[in-house]
Amino acid sequence: MHGDDEQQFTSWVDARASALRRAAFLICGDWHAADDAAQTTLTKLYLAWPRLTRRDDIDGYAWRVLTRSLTDEWRRPWRRREHPVEQLPDRAADDRTGQVDQQRLVLDALSGLPGRQRAALVLRFWQDLSVEQTAAALGCSVGAVKSHTSRGLHTLRVRLGDGFLIEQKGA
């Protein structure tokens, strides 16, 4: 990569890397997997950077790479051997226990959604992407994004209670 490309890439990474990592965590629910997915995305973006002619849609390319790398990870055979447990091990209490409990409830509810619904919700509401941008990132139609979003929100409302999402948004 040449100097100008290198500088543009570095500027983009400085501005967007933490958002990629957060989105990856919200999609997969595991910080280690999120770090891996974000790093994979940045590596693939670095390799493709000189070939990217539409620099106005780099975010869309990055979201596609991120969601595909997470999907590839979920398909790996060793993932099928992991088994969730009912109760997590005890941990030291935190002063923000109530806030942490609410975050955990939302993350648990998110983790119970199918991958496409979870990805659609994270990209739409946490990353504030439009329906069209989300469709491009997920490689599906606008209608599919609307369907995934609607079904995902319905499931979250059932699991968390209809008032929970409204109260939290206003808080």
C-alpha positions as CSV (number, residue, x, y, z in Angstrom):
1,M,0.0,0.0,0.0
2,H,1.3,3.4,-0.9
3,G,1.7,6.4,1.5
4,D,-1.6,8.2,0.7
5,D,-3.6,4.9,0.8
6,E,-1.9,4.0,4.1
7,Q,-2.8,7.4,5.6
8,Q,-6.5,7.1,4.5
9,F,-6.7,3.6,5.8
10,T,-5.2,4.6,9.2
11,S,-7.6,7.5,9.5
12,W,-10.6,5.3,8.7
13,V,-9.5,2.7,11.3
14,D,-9.0,5.4,13.9
15,A,-12.5,6.6,13.4
16,R,-14.4,3.3,13.0
17,A,-12.5,0.4,14.7
18,S,-14.2,0.7,18.1
19,A,-17.7,0.8,16.4
20,L,-16.8,-2.4,14.5
21,R,-15.7,-4.1,17.7
22,R,-18.9,-3.0,19.6
23,A,-21.1,-4.1,16.8
24,A,-19.4,-7.5,16.6
25,F,-19.9,-7.9,20.4
26,L,-23.5,-7.1,20.1
27,I,-24.0,-9.6,17.3
28,C,-22.0,-12.4,18.9
29,G,-22.1,-11.6,22.6
30,D,-18.5,-12.5,23.2
31,W,-15.7,-9.9,23.5
32,H,-13.0,-12.4,22.4
33,A,-14.9,-13.4,19.3
34,A,-15.8,-9.7,18.7
35,D,-12.1,-8.8,18.8
36,D,-11.3,-11.6,16.3
37,A,-14.1,-10.6,14.0
38,A,-13.1,-6.9,14.1
39,Q,-9.4,-7.8,13.5
40,T,-10.4,-10.1,10.6
41,T,-12.5,-7.2,9.1
42,L,-9.7,-4.7,9.4
43,T,-7.2,-7.2,7.9
44,K,-9.4,-7.9,4.9
45,L,-10.1,-4.2,4.5
46,Y,-6.4,-3.4,4.6
47,L,-5.8,-6.0,1.8
48,A,-8.6,-4.7,-0.3
49,W,-8.0,-1.0,0.3
50,P,-6.0,-0.3,-2.9
51,R,-8.7,-2.0,-5.0
52,L,-11.6,-0.1,-3.4
53,T,-12.7,2.5,-5.9
54,R,-15.9,3.7,-4.1
55,R,-14.3,5.2,-1.0
56,D,-17.7,6.7,-0.1
57,D,-19.0,3.2,0.8
58,I,-16.2,1.8,2.9
59,D,-18.4,1.4,5.9
60,G,-20.8,-0.7,3.9
61,Y,-18.0,-3.0,2.8
62,A,-16.7,-3.2,6.4
63,W,-20.2,-4.2,7.7
64,R,-20.5,-6.9,5.0
65,V,-17.0,-8.3,5.9
66,L,-17.8,-8.2,9.6
67,T,-21.2,-10.0,9.4
68,R,-19.7,-12.6,7.0
69,S,-16.8,-13.3,9.2
70,L,-19.1,-13.8,12.2
71,T,-21.3,-16.1,10.1
72,D,-18.3,-18.1,9.0
73,E,-17.2,-18.4,12.7
74,W,-20.7,-19.7,13.7
75,R,-20.5,-22.4,11.1
76,R,-17.2,-23.8,12.3
77,P,-17.7,-27.4,13.6
78,W,-16.0,-26.8,17.0
79,R,-18.7,-24.2,17.9
80,R,-21.3,-27.0,17.8
81,R,-19.6,-28.7,20.7
82,E,-20.0,-25.8,23.0
83,H,-22.9,-26.1,25.4
84,P,-24.6,-23.2,27.2
85,V,-25.2,-23.5,30.9
86,E,-28.2,-22.4,32.9
87,Q,-26.3,-20.5,35.6
88,L,-23.1,-18.5,35.2
89,P,-20.4,-18.8,37.8
90,D,-20.6,-16.4,40.7
91,R,-18.7,-13.1,40.2
92,A,-17.9,-10.3,42.5
93,A,-20.7,-7.7,42.9
94,D,-20.4,-4.4,41.1
95,D,-21.7,-1.1,42.3
96,R,-23.6,-0.9,39.0
97,T,-25.3,-4.2,39.6
98,G,-28.7,-3.0,38.4
99,Q,-27.3,-1.5,35.2
100,V,-25.2,-4.6,34.6
101,D,-28.2,-6.9,35.2
102,Q,-30.2,-4.9,32.6
103,Q,-27.4,-5.1,30.1
104,R,-27.1,-8.8,30.7
105,L,-30.8,-9.3,30.2
106,V,-30.7,-7.5,26.9
107,L,-27.5,-9.3,25.8
108,D,-29.0,-12.7,26.8
109,A,-32.2,-11.9,24.9
110,L,-30.2,-10.8,21.9
111,S,-28.0,-13.9,22.0
112,G,-31.2,-16.0,21.8
113,L,-32.2,-14.6,18.5
114,P,-31.2,-16.2,15.2
115,G,-28.0,-14.7,13.7
116,R,-29.6,-12.7,10.9
117,Q,-32.2,-11.1,13.3
118,R,-29.5,-10.2,15.8
119,A,-27.2,-8.7,13.1
120,A,-30.1,-6.7,11.6
121,L,-31.0,-5.3,15.1
122,V,-27.4,-4.4,15.9
123,L,-26.7,-2.8,12.6
124,R,-30.0,-0.9,12.5
125,F,-30.3,0.3,16.1
126,W,-26.8,0.3,17.6
127,Q,-24.9,1.3,14.5
128,D,-27.8,3.5,13.2
129,L,-27.5,2.2,9.7
130,S,-30.4,2.6,7.3
131,V,-32.5,-0.3,6.1
132,E,-30.7,-0.1,2.7
133,Q,-27.2,0.0,4.3
134,T,-28.1,-2.9,6.6
135,A,-29.4,-4.9,3.6
136,A,-26.1,-4.3,1.8
137,A,-24.1,-5.3,4.8
138,L,-26.1,-8.5,5.3
139,G,-26.2,-9.3,1.6
140,C,-30.0,-9.5,1.5
141,S,-33.0,-7.5,0.3
142,V,-34.5,-4.5,2.1
143,G,-37.6,-6.6,2.7
144,A,-35.6,-9.3,4.4
145,V,-34.0,-6.6,6.7
146,K,-37.5,-5.3,7.6
147,S,-38.7,-8.8,8.3
148,H,-35.6,-9.7,10.4
149,T,-35.9,-6.5,12.3
150,S,-39.6,-6.9,13.0
151,R,-39.3,-10.5,14.1
152,G,-36.3,-9.7,16.3
153,L,-38.0,-6.8,18.0
154,H,-41.1,-8.9,18.6
155,T,-39.1,-11.7,20.2
156,L,-37.2,-9.2,22.4
157,R,-40.5,-7.7,23.5
158,V,-41.8,-11.1,24.4
159,R,-38.7,-12.1,26.3
160,L,-38.1,-8.7,28.0
161,G,-41.6,-7.4,28.3
162,D,-43.0,-4.7,26.0
163,G,-42.4,-1.9,28.5
164,F,-38.7,-2.8,29.0
165,L,-37.5,-1.6,25.5
166,I,-39.6,1.5,25.7
167,E,-38.5,2.4,29.2
168,Q,-34.9,1.8,28.4
169,K,-35.0,3.9,25.3
170,G,-36.4,6.9,27.2
171,A,-34.0,6.5,30.1
